[in-house]
Amino acid sequence: MHGGSRFAAPNLEAVLLAQGRKQRWLADRAGTTESLLSKLVVGKHTVDEALGERIADALGVPFSLLFELRDRSEMDPSTERSA
């Protein structure tokens, strides 16, 4: 897809709510931390494509429903690194 790119998750909270899922449930299934998911939900963190795919797969939704490409110039320096 976009090797090395970072993705924001503007729809993650809505999908979790619609499915009645908790961040802890998703973290367990996607192989990440509840803390990182919380930061994704509030827009304070981005993810790489691999983690984004695991999150989308766990929720059973298309990657494109949850994530949008975030240009490096749009990112806060604190979002540069993620799990």
Stockholm file with secondary structure:
# STOCKHOLM 1.0

chainA/1-83         MHGGSRFAAPNLEAVLLAQGRKQRWLADRAGTTESLLSKLVVGKHTVDEALGERIADALGVPFSLLFELRDRSEMDPSTERSA
#=GR chainA/1-83 SS CCTTCEEECTTHHHHHHHHTCCHHHHHHHHTSCHHHHHHHHTTSCCEEHHHHHHHHHHHTSCHHHHCEEECGGGSCGGGSCCC
#=GC SS_cons        CCTTCEEECTTHHHHHHHHTCCHHHHHHHHTSCHHHHHHHHTTSCCEEHHHHHHHHHHHTSCHHHHCEEECGGGSCGGGSCCC
//
